[in-house]
Amino acid sequence: MTKAILVRKSDHAVVGRVLDTAYPQWLLDPETGRKLSSPATVGWENDIYLLAEIVGFVAPSGKHAVGHFTRTYDADREKVFEKASVEDAPIDRVLVPKRVIIERLHAAGLLEQARAALDAAPLYTRERWNAREAIYADDPVAVALITAIGGNPDELLAVKI
């Protein structure tokens, strides 16, 4: 599929709607609605407009596009390039099964201290622990509890495959 859009020759303004050139369709003048040409093919032009290929935006690794795309015509390359603002992509949070955490606490000799700390925690914290089969490796309550009993959360909540 090739995406294309009309560009006004006089000022290189990107106008009209995005077209998929795989499907035969009329080009319409965005100002008057008159038919300009059929089929829509990249490279078509008349005295006022030209039909340019759109080069889609690809976010850099670890980033994703936010907001609206802008389209700018590059006369040297005769293409329209999409641009967008980017921000860091959200980090995938990873769940660690409670059975794994319990085994690690036991192996580290911290299971009894963890049980005592959990029993002393607020009801909501205890219920969250009891209701779940897994917790996030970066859960701030779990990290604080493990740290308070002298454990290393980076080891005890590690995601090992």
MDTraj code that builds the backbone (N, CA, C; nanometers):
import mdtraj as md
import numpy as np

residues = "MET THR LYS ALA ILE LEU VAL ARG LYS SER ASP HIS ALA VAL VAL GLY ARG VAL LEU ASP THR ALA TYR PRO GLN TRP LEU LEU ASP PRO GLU THR GLY ARG LYS LEU SER SER PRO ALA THR VAL GLY TRP GLU ASN ASP ILE TYR LEU LEU ALA GLU ILE VAL GLY PHE VAL ALA PRO SER GLY LYS HIS ALA VAL GLY HIS PHE THR ARG THR TYR ASP ALA ASP ARG GLU LYS VAL PHE GLU LYS ALA SER VAL GLU ASP ALA PRO ILE ASP ARG VAL LEU VAL PRO LYS ARG VAL ILE ILE GLU ARG LEU HIS ALA ALA GLY LEU LEU GLU GLN ALA ARG ALA ALA LEU ASP ALA ALA PRO LEU TYR THR ARG GLU ARG TRP ASN ALA ARG GLU ALA ILE TYR ALA ASP ASP PRO VAL ALA VAL ALA LEU ILE THR ALA ILE GLY GLY ASN PRO ASP GLU LEU LEU ALA VAL LYS ILE".split()
xyz = np.array([
    [0.0849, -0.1175, 0.0000],
    [0.0000, 0.0000, 0.0000],
    [0.0894, 0.1237, 0.0000],
    [0.0610, 0.2136, -0.0884],
    [0.1303, 0.3414, -0.0921],
    [0.0311, 0.4491, -0.0532],
    [0.0660, 0.5251, 0.0495],
    [-0.0178, 0.6381, 0.0883],
    [0.0323, 0.7604, 0.0130],
    [-0.0624, 0.8438, -0.0288],
    [-0.0272, 0.9646, -0.1018],
    [-0.1216, 1.0764, -0.0610],
    [-0.0792, 1.2000, -0.0909],
    [-0.1614, 1.3162, -0.0573],
    [-0.1293, 1.4279, -0.1557],
    [-0.2256, 1.5154, -0.1781],
    [-0.2041, 1.6283, -0.2682],
    [-0.1180, 1.7351, -0.2019],
    [-0.0327, 1.7954, -0.2836],
    [0.0515, 1.9068, -0.2402],
    [0.0258, 2.0214, -0.3363],
    [-0.0009, 2.1420, -0.2811],
    [-0.0201, 2.2590, -0.3650],
    [0.1173, 2.3074, -0.4096],
    [0.1374, 2.3193, -0.5384],
    [0.2688, 2.3528, -0.5945],
    [0.3173, 2.4920, -0.5542],
    [0.2276, 2.5873, -0.5456],
    [0.2687, 2.7257, -0.5223],
    [0.3394, 2.7464, -0.3893],
    [0.2940, 2.6768, -0.2834],
    [0.3539, 2.6981, -0.1509],
    [0.3944, 2.5677, -0.0807],
    [0.3820, 2.4561, -0.1523],
    [0.4163, 2.3237, -0.1005],
    [0.3327, 2.2841, 0.0209],
    [0.2141, 2.3421, 0.0324],
    [0.1240, 2.3060, 0.1419],
    [0.0648, 2.1682, 0.1147],
    [0.0604, 2.0864, 0.2183],
    [-0.0016, 1.9543, 0.2081],
    [-0.1511, 1.9737, 0.2279],
    [-0.2304, 1.9320, 0.1298],
    [-0.3751, 1.9558, 0.1328],
    [-0.4495, 1.8263, 0.1006],
    [-0.5768, 1.8260, 0.1263],
    [-0.6573, 1.7098, 0.0908],
    [-0.6491, 1.5995, 0.1936],
    [-0.6955, 1.4838, 0.1526],
    [-0.6988, 1.3690, 0.2425],
    [-0.5986, 1.2642, 0.1957],
    [-0.5607, 1.1764, 0.2877],
    [-0.4660, 1.0699, 0.2550],
    [-0.5362, 0.9689, 0.1644],
    [-0.4657, 0.9278, 0.0601],
    [-0.5197, 0.8312, -0.0347],
    [-0.4372, 0.7044, -0.0322],
    [-0.5021, 0.5922, -0.0499],
    [-0.4334, 0.4649, -0.0680],
    [-0.4346, 0.4382, -0.2178],
    [-0.3184, 0.4455, -0.2807],
    [-0.3132, 0.4352, -0.4274],
    [-0.3367, 0.2936, -0.4784],
    [-0.3516, 0.1975, -0.3896],
    [-0.3811, 0.0606, -0.4328],
    [-0.5242, 0.0497, -0.4858],
    [-0.6088, 0.1460, -0.4494],
    [-0.7484, 0.1432, -0.4915],
    [-0.7749, 0.2568, -0.5889],
    [-0.8269, 0.2268, -0.7085],
    [-0.8561, 0.3332, -0.8044],
    [-0.9582, 0.4300, -0.7456],
    [-0.9287, 0.5579, -0.7545],
    [-1.0201, 0.6581, -0.7025],
    [-0.9913, 0.7917, -0.7692],
    [-1.0907, 0.8770, -0.7698],
    [-1.0749, 1.0108, -0.8252],
    [-0.9956, 1.0969, -0.7288],
    [-0.9124, 1.1831, -0.7857],
    [-0.8521, 1.2897, -0.7059],
    [-0.9493, 1.4053, -0.7094],
    [-0.9784, 1.4623, -0.5941],
    [-1.0698, 1.5749, -0.5869],
    [-0.9945, 1.6988, -0.5425],
    [-1.0282, 1.8108, -0.6037],
    [-0.9697, 1.9389, -0.5641],
    [-1.0200, 1.9693, -0.4227],
    [-0.9298, 1.9844, -0.3234],
    [-0.9744, 2.0057, -0.1859],
    [-1.0454, 2.1395, -0.1648],
    [-1.0279, 2.2328, -0.2573],
    [-1.0916, 2.3634, -0.2411],
    [-1.2274, 2.3703, -0.3097],
    [-1.2397, 2.3055, -0.4264],
    [-1.3648, 2.3153, -0.5032],
    [-1.4456, 2.1860, -0.5040],
    [-1.3806, 2.0736, -0.4736],
    [-1.4488, 1.9457, -0.4795],
    [-1.4575, 1.8891, -0.6203],
    [-1.4030, 1.9600, -0.7212],
    [-1.4065, 1.9112, -0.8594],
    [-1.3144, 1.7913, -0.8763],
    [-1.3508, 1.7035, -0.9691],
    [-1.2653, 1.5902, -1.0018],
    [-1.1434, 1.6391, -1.0777],
    [-1.0271, 1.5891, -1.0353],
    [-0.9028, 1.6279, -1.1009],
    [-0.8488, 1.5190, -1.1911],
    [-0.8531, 1.3938, -1.1429],
    [-0.7915, 1.2855, -1.2177],
    [-0.8377, 1.1522, -1.1632],
    [-0.8248, 1.0514, -1.2445],
    [-0.8454, 0.9144, -1.2001],
    [-0.7598, 0.8262, -1.2884],
    [-0.6940, 0.7249, -1.2428],
    [-0.6819, 0.6905, -1.1010],
    [-0.5753, 0.7766, -1.0321],
    [-0.5775, 0.7765, -0.8997],
    [-0.4787, 0.8506, -0.8212],
    [-0.3473, 0.7735, -0.8240],
    [-0.2461, 0.8307, -0.8844],
    [-0.1144, 0.7662, -0.8887],
    [-0.0084, 0.8661, -0.8436],
    [0.0867, 0.8162, -0.7660],
    [0.1956, 0.9004, -0.7186],
    [0.2688, 0.9566, -0.8394],
    [0.2993, 1.0845, -0.8345],
    [0.3669, 1.1503, -0.9460],
    [0.2721, 1.2298, -1.0345],
    [0.1390, 1.2040, -1.0215],
    [0.0433, 1.2809, -1.1002],
    [0.0557, 1.4277, -1.0623],
    [0.0372, 1.5158, -1.1615],
    [0.0335, 1.6587, -1.1311],
    [-0.0420, 1.7330, -1.2387],
    [-0.0906, 1.8511, -1.2013],
    [-0.1480, 1.9450, -1.2971],
    [-0.0854, 2.0813, -1.2673],
    [-0.1461, 2.1880, -1.3117],
    [-0.0869, 2.3205, -1.2910],
    [-0.0863, 2.3635, -1.1439],
    [-0.1761, 2.3090, -1.0647],
    [-0.1922, 2.3546, -0.9264],
    [-0.1391, 2.2540, -0.8241],
    [-0.1639, 2.1244, -0.8473],
    [-0.1326, 2.0225, -0.7476],
    [-0.0396, 1.9149, -0.8035],
    [0.0211, 1.8421, -0.7098],
    [0.0893, 1.7182, -0.7437],
    [0.0541, 1.6168, -0.6364],
    [0.0599, 1.4895, -0.6729],
    [0.0282, 1.3837, -0.5780],
    [0.1599, 1.3215, -0.5335],
    [0.1912, 1.3375, -0.4050],
    [0.3195, 1.2918, -0.3516],
    [0.2994, 1.1745, -0.2569],
    [0.3961, 1.0835, -0.2597],
    [0.3965, 0.9699, -0.1678],
    [0.4203, 1.0197, -0.0259],
    [0.3542, 0.9547, 0.0706],
    [0.3742, 0.9873, 0.2115],
    [0.4713, 0.8855, 0.2701],
    [0.5777, 0.9350, 0.3333],
    [0.6707, 0.8489, 0.4059],
    [0.6261, 0.8530, 0.5517],
    [0.5783, 0.7387, 0.6006],
    [0.5241, 0.7320, 0.7354],
    [0.6282, 0.7535, 0.8438],
    [0.5831, 0.8025, 0.9564],
    [0.6706, 0.8289, 1.0712],
    [0.7015, 0.6981, 1.1426],
    [0.8265, 0.6800, 1.1791],
    [0.8679, 0.5648, 1.2596],
    [0.9412, 0.6201, 1.3814],
    [0.8905, 0.5893, 1.4986],
    [0.9514, 0.6380, 1.6228],
    [1.0836, 0.5664, 1.6469],
    [1.1811, 0.6372, 1.7035],
    [1.3082, 0.5728, 1.7383],
    [1.2861, 0.4622, 1.8418],
    [1.3795, 0.3735, 1.8520],
    [1.3708, 0.2629, 1.9474],
    [1.3514, 0.3167, 2.0894],
    [1.2588, 0.2571, 2.1620],
    [1.2321, 0.2971, 2.2996],
    [1.1428, 0.4189, 2.3125],
    [1.0908, 0.4686, 2.2006],
    [1.0046, 0.5874, 2.2009],
    [0.8742, 0.5536, 2.1297],
    [0.7730, 0.6371, 2.1515],
    [0.6507, 0.6252, 2.0727],
    [0.5957, 0.7641, 2.0438],
    [0.5185, 0.7733, 1.9369],
    [0.4643, 0.9016, 1.8926],
    [0.3520, 0.9454, 1.9857],
    [0.3463, 1.0758, 2.0081],
    [0.2380, 1.1332, 2.0871],
    [0.1776, 1.2492, 2.0103],
    [0.0498, 1.2732, 2.0300],
    [-0.0159, 1.3846, 1.9624],
    [-0.0443, 1.3543, 1.8166],
    [-0.0604, 1.4595, 1.7408],
    [-0.0958, 1.4474, 1.6001],
    [0.0285, 1.4462, 1.5115],
    [0.0164, 1.3778, 1.3990],
    [0.1221, 1.3796, 1.2984],
    [0.1122, 1.5096, 1.2195],
    [0.2257, 1.5620, 1.1818],
    [0.2285, 1.6725, 1.0870],
    [0.2889, 1.6170, 0.9583],
    [0.2508, 1.6752, 0.8480],
    [0.3038, 1.6306, 0.7187],
    [0.3691, 1.7489, 0.6496],
    [0.4912, 1.7276, 0.6034],
    [0.5680, 1.8321, 0.5379],
    [0.6190, 1.7798, 0.4044],
    [0.6033, 1.8620, 0.3005],
    [0.6507, 1.8241, 0.1680],
    [0.7971, 1.8614, 0.1540],
    [0.8775, 1.7666, 0.1073],
    [1.0190, 1.7897, 0.0779],
    [1.0321, 1.7933, -0.0735],
    [1.0509, 1.9133, -0.1282],
    [1.0550, 1.9303, -0.2735],
    [1.1743, 1.8597, -0.3366],
    [1.2869, 1.8530, -0.2654],
    [1.4053, 1.7866, -0.3213],
    [1.3812, 1.6377, -0.3414],
    [1.3130, 1.5766, -0.2464],
    [1.2883, 1.4316, -0.2563],
    [1.1509, 1.4003, -0.3135],
    [1.0713, 1.5034, -0.3336],
    [0.9373, 1.4906, -0.3900],
    [0.8501, 1.3937, -0.3111],
    [0.8591, 1.4032, -0.1799],
    [0.7789, 1.3191, -0.0920],
    [0.7292, 1.4011, 0.0257],
    [0.6218, 1.3524, 0.0866],
    [0.5675, 1.4125, 0.2079],
    [0.6118, 1.3257, 0.3250],
    [0.6694, 1.3890, 0.4249],
    [0.7185, 1.3160, 0.5419],
    [0.6306, 1.3462, 0.6633],
    [0.5917, 1.2386, 0.7318],
    [0.5156, 1.2552, 0.8553],
    [0.6128, 1.2773, 0.9698],
    [0.5744, 1.3656, 1.0603],
    [0.6549, 1.3927, 1.1792],
    [0.5624, 1.3903, 1.3000],
    [0.6217, 1.3616, 1.4153],
    [0.5438, 1.3616, 1.5389],
    [0.6374, 1.3850, 1.6558],
    [0.5805, 1.4311, 1.7651],
    [0.6566, 1.4397, 1.8891],
    [0.6680, 1.2993, 1.9461],
    [0.7759, 1.2746, 2.0172],
    [0.7946, 1.1428, 2.0770],
    [0.8204, 1.1561, 2.2260],
    [0.7932, 1.0489, 2.2952],
    [0.8280, 1.0397, 2.4367],
    [0.8712, 0.8964, 2.4637],
    [0.9319, 0.8762, 2.5782],
    [0.9761, 0.7411, 2.6128],
    [0.8566, 0.6472, 2.6137],
    [0.8757, 0.5308, 2.5581],
    [0.7698, 0.4300, 2.5586],
    [0.7497, 0.3814, 2.7020],
    [0.6262, 0.3502, 2.7377],
    [0.6033, 0.3011, 2.8732],
    [0.6802, 0.1713, 2.8968],
    [0.7284, 0.1575, 3.0164],
    [0.8033, 0.0378, 3.0531],
    [0.7039, -0.0744, 3.0806],
    [0.7316, -0.1888, 3.0224],
    [0.6474, -0.3047, 3.0504],
    [0.6745, -0.3513, 3.1925],
    [0.5712, -0.3522, 3.2732],
    [0.5860, -0.3990, 3.4110],
    [0.5756, -0.5509, 3.4098],
    [0.6568, -0.6131, 3.4909],
    [0.6644, -0.7589, 3.4904],
    [0.6113, -0.8140, 3.6233],
    [0.5286, -0.9162, 3.6119],
    [0.4746, -0.9825, 3.7300],
    [0.5662, -1.0971, 3.7727],
    [0.5829, -1.1112, 3.9042],
    [0.6605, -1.2215, 3.9610],
    [0.5631, -1.3072, 4.0414],
    [0.5542, -1.4368, 4.0122],
    [0.4624, -1.5232, 4.0863],
    [0.4958, -1.5241, 4.2361],
    [0.3929, -1.5216, 4.3203],
    [0.4147, -1.5221, 4.4654],
    [0.4885, -1.6479, 4.5099],
    [0.4633, -1.7606, 4.4467],
    [0.5322, -1.8839, 4.4857],
    [0.6831, -1.8694, 4.4693],
    [0.7271, -1.7950, 4.3676],
    [0.8700, -1.7719, 4.3455],
    [0.9254, -1.6820, 4.4558],
    [0.8512, -1.5782, 4.4900],
    [0.8948, -1.4870, 4.5962],
    [0.9058, -1.5618, 4.7289],
    [0.8077, -1.6453, 4.7579],
    [0.8089, -1.7231, 4.8833],
    [0.9305, -1.8158, 4.8872],
    [0.9601, -1.8833, 4.7764],
    [1.0775, -1.9718, 4.7705],
    [1.2060, -1.8930, 4.7931],
    [1.2144, -1.7765, 4.7349],
    [1.3344, -1.6934, 4.7513],
    [1.3481, -1.6417, 4.8940],
    [1.2377, -1.6000, 4.9531],
    [1.2412, -1.5561, 5.0930],
    [1.2857, -1.6703, 5.1843],
    [1.2339, -1.7894, 5.1591],
    [1.2721, -1.9068, 5.2389],
    [1.4216, -1.9363, 5.2233],
    [1.4699, -1.9363, 5.0996],
    [1.6110, -1.9654, 5.0733],
    [1.7025, -1.8608, 5.1371],
    [1.6540, -1.7363, 5.1487],
    [1.7342, -1.6284, 5.2078],
    [1.7203, -1.6235, 5.3601],
    [1.6373, -1.7121, 5.4169],
    [1.6162, -1.7126, 5.5617],
    [1.5318, -1.5943, 5.6088],
    [1.4489, -1.5411, 5.5213],
    [1.3701, -1.4218, 5.5544],
    [1.2190, -1.4473, 5.5547],
    [1.1777, -1.5704, 5.5394],
    [1.0348, -1.5982, 5.5280],
    [0.9595, -1.5612, 5.6555],
    [1.0152, -1.5953, 5.7722],
    [0.9459, -1.5632, 5.8981],
    [0.9364, -1.4124, 5.9187],
    [1.0444, -1.3400, 5.8884],
    [1.0404, -1.1943, 5.9028],
    [0.9399, -1.1321, 5.8049],
    [0.9332, -1.1873, 5.6846],
    [0.8387, -1.1364, 5.5856],
    [0.6953, -1.1598, 5.6317],
    [0.6688, -1.2769, 5.6875],
    [0.5344, -1.3082, 5.7376],
    [0.4960, -1.2130, 5.8502],
    [0.5900, -1.1879, 5.9434],
    [0.5639, -1.0977, 6.0555],
    [0.5393, -0.9548, 6.0048],
    [0.6191, -0.9112, 5.9077],
    [0.6017, -0.7764, 5.8534],
    [0.4685, -0.7644, 5.7795],
    [0.4310, -0.8681, 5.7080],
    [0.3030, -0.8663, 5.6373],
    [0.1873, -0.8668, 5.7356],
    [0.1978, -0.9461, 5.8425],
    [0.0923, -0.9497, 5.9449],
    [0.0769, -0.8145, 6.0140],
    [0.1853, -0.7388, 6.0253],
    [0.1813, -0.6077, 6.0903],
    [0.1384, -0.4967, 5.9934],
    [0.1300, -0.5278, 5.8652],
    [0.0943, -0.4279, 5.7641],
    [-0.0547, -0.3950, 5.7702],
    [-0.0957, -0.2836, 5.7127],
    [-0.2387, -0.2491, 5.7088],
    [-0.3203, -0.3577, 5.6375],
    [-0.4470, -0.3638, 5.6708],
    [-0.5366, -0.4645, 5.6150],
    [-0.5358, -0.4645, 5.4627],
    [-0.5370, -0.3466, 5.4016],
    [-0.5388, -0.3382, 5.2556],
    [-0.4164, -0.4067, 5.1951],
    [-0.2998, -0.3859, 5.2542],
    [-0.1768, -0.4483, 5.2048],
    [-0.1858, -0.6004, 5.2175],
    [-0.2364, -0.6482, 5.3294],
    [-0.2504, -0.7939, 5.3482],
    [-0.3484, -0.8529, 5.2475],
    [-0.4592, -0.7844, 5.2269],
    [-0.5598, -0.8344, 5.1326],
    [-0.5072, -0.8337, 4.9893],
    [-0.4298, -0.7332, 4.9548],
    [-0.3691, -0.7319, 4.8208],
    [-0.2786, -0.8528, 4.8033],
    [-0.1974, -0.8825, 4.9018],
    [-0.1074, -0.9989, 4.8950],
    [-0.1890, -1.1274, 4.8827],
    [-0.2935, -1.1394, 4.9645],
    [-0.3730, -1.2624, 4.9652],
    [-0.4524, -1.2822, 4.8364],
    [-0.4939, -1.1756, 4.7720],
    [-0.5815, -1.1855, 4.6555],
    [-0.5070, -1.2109, 4.5244],
    [-0.3786, -1.1919, 4.5239],
    [-0.3050, -1.1995, 4.3980],
    [-0.2190, -1.3241, 4.3880],
    [-0.2019, -1.3698, 4.2642],
    [-0.1125, -1.4824, 4.2385],
    [0.0283, -1.4351, 4.2074],
    [0.0404, -1.3078, 4.1705],
    [0.1700, -1.2509, 4.1348],
    [0.1680, -1.1027, 4.1705],
    [0.2878, -1.0460, 4.1873],
    [0.2978, -0.9023, 4.2118],
    [0.3999, -0.8440, 4.1153],
    [0.3898, -0.7142, 4.0918],
    [0.4855, -0.6486, 4.0035],
    [0.6223, -0.6415, 4.0696],
    [0.7247, -0.6625, 3.9893],
    [0.8618, -0.6608, 4.0401],
    [0.8998, -0.5247, 4.0969],
    [0.8314, -0.4194, 4.0526],
    [0.8626, -0.2847, 4.1025],
    [0.7565, -0.2317, 4.1986],
    [0.6720, -0.3192, 4.2529],
    [0.5674, -0.2767, 4.3459],
    [0.6305, -0.2069, 4.4660],
    [0.5983, -0.0785, 4.4887],
    [0.6654, -0.0039, 4.5956],
    [0.6409, -0.0598, 4.7353],
    [0.5221, -0.1166, 4.7597],
    [0.4940, -0.1741, 4.8917],
    [0.5785, -0.2988, 4.9136],
    [0.5881, -0.3837, 4.8122],
    [0.6702, -0.5050, 4.8241],
    [0.8174, -0.4701, 4.8404],
    [0.8649, -0.3724, 4.7646],
    [1.0047, -0.3301, 4.7747],
    [1.0327, -0.2777, 4.9151],
    [0.9422, -0.1945, 4.9690],
    [0.9611, -0.1389, 5.1036],
    [0.9587, -0.2482, 5.2099],
    [0.8677, -0.3440, 5.1981],
    [0.8581, -0.4521, 5.2960],
    [0.9843, -0.5371, 5.2949],
    [1.0314, -0.5734, 5.1777],
    [1.1520, -0.6557, 5.1666],
    [1.2739, -0.5799, 5.2194],
    [1.2818, -0.4524, 5.1899],
    [1.3933, -0.3713, 5.2390],
    [1.3892, -0.3617, 5.3914],
    [1.2677, -0.3463, 5.4472],
    [1.2522, -0.3329, 5.5929],
    [1.2968, -0.4577, 5.6677],
    [1.2885, -0.5748, 5.6069],
    [1.3308, -0.6981, 5.6758],
    [1.4747, -0.7350, 5.6427],
    [1.5437, -0.6447, 5.5703],
    [1.6849, -0.6680, 5.5398],
    [1.7102, -0.7475, 5.4129],
    [1.6078, -0.7620, 5.3299],
    [1.6244, -0.8352, 5.2044],
    [1.6625, -0.7426, 5.0907],
    [1.7067, -0.8019, 4.9828],
    [1.7432, -0.7264, 4.8628],
    [1.6306, -0.7427, 4.7609],
    [1.5498, -0.6364, 4.7401],
    [1.4366, -0.6489, 4.6473],
    [1.4801, -0.6799, 4.5041],
    [1.5999, -0.6346, 4.4644],
    [1.6472, -0.6639, 4.3294],
    [1.6693, -0.8136, 4.3091],
    [1.7033, -0.8836, 4.4134],
    [1.7220, -1.0291, 4.4034],
    [1.5904, -1.1031, 4.4270],
    [1.5187, -1.0651, 4.5324],
    [1.3983, -1.1377, 4.5703],
    [1.2817, -1.1162, 4.4740],
    [1.2793, -1.0014, 4.4057],
    [1.1731, -0.9735, 4.3095],
    [1.2241, -0.9780, 4.1655],
    [1.3405, -1.0351, 4.1459],
    [1.3999, -1.0407, 4.0131],
    [1.3160, -1.1260, 3.9187],
    [1.3197, -1.0857, 3.7947],
    [1.2523, -1.1630, 3.6910],
    [1.3600, -1.2475, 3.6251],
    [1.3573, -1.3759, 3.6493],
    [1.4556, -1.4674, 3.5909],
    [1.3820, -1.5621, 3.4986],
    [1.4346, -1.5707, 3.3797],
    [1.3686, -1.6596, 3.2813],
    [1.4555, -1.7795, 3.2565],
])
top = md.Topology()
chain = top.add_chain()
for i, resn in enumerate(residues, 1):
    res = top.add_residue(resn, chain, resSeq=i)
    for name in ("N", "CA", "C"):
        top.add_atom(name, md.element.get_by_symbol(name[0]), res)
traj = md.Trajectory(xyz[None], top)
